Structures are given as C-alpha cells and as structure tokens.
Amino acid sequence: MELHCLLALAGARDLDGLDRWLHGRRSTNDRKATLLAQMGIGLRAFAAGDYELASVVLAAAVPRVSELGGSHAQNLLFQDIADLSWTRAQTMTRAAA
C-alpha cells in the first residue's frame, strides 16, 4: 500500500524520496488519489520539520484515512502524527514569541 510506503519514507526523513513520489502524482478527480496525495504532502511536511503545515494538512486528511484502508491501529498512528505535528507547531510558536 502506498500510504505505508509514504509513512516509511517520512519516518526515515527521506525528503528526496517523498519529493519524487509527490512529483509523480498527477491531478485527478479520484477522491482516493487526492487523499493519498494530501497525506503525502502532510507526511513530507512532518518529515521536514514543518509542523505547522503538517498539522493543517493532516488535520484535514486524517479523519478520512480509513478510506485508504489499513487497520484501525494503523489509522490511529496517522492521528498520532497529526496530533504530534500540532503540538510541535504550538511549541515552536510559543518559543518564537
């Protein structure tokens, strides 16, 4: 499943691999393909440490991730990543103030 590959690339912080995957995406009206691309953008932002972007993108995508399949536990993992992105974004915002 592509979603798990994206997760592995993000976990390895393989930004080049994520960029190659994202570059290979084509515009489509397919809801699942659009959701998968959205997850790719959010996971790429997370891997790059852009927690503000990751939290925004993943907050929108994660509630629908079950449409892409995977177990309940795997889907919870994506929610944990979205939550962690939000927490880190908030921490960075407070530290900058």
C-alpha positions, 0 to 999 in steps of 0.5 A: 500500500502506498500510504505505508510506503509514504509513512516509511519514507517520512519516518526515515526523513527521506525528503528526496524520496517523498519529493519524487513520489509527490512529483509523480502524482498527477491531478485527478478527480479520484477522491482516493488519489487526492487523499493519498496525495494530501497525506503525502504532502502532510507526511513530507511536511512532518518529515521536514520539520514543518509542523505547522503545515503538517498539522493543517494538512493532516488535520484535514486528511486524517479523519478520512484515512480509513478510506485508504484502508489499513487497520484501525491501529494503523489509522490511529498512528496517522492521528498520532502524527497529526496530533504530534505535528500540532503540538510541535507547531504550538511549541515552536510558536510559543518559543518564537514569541 
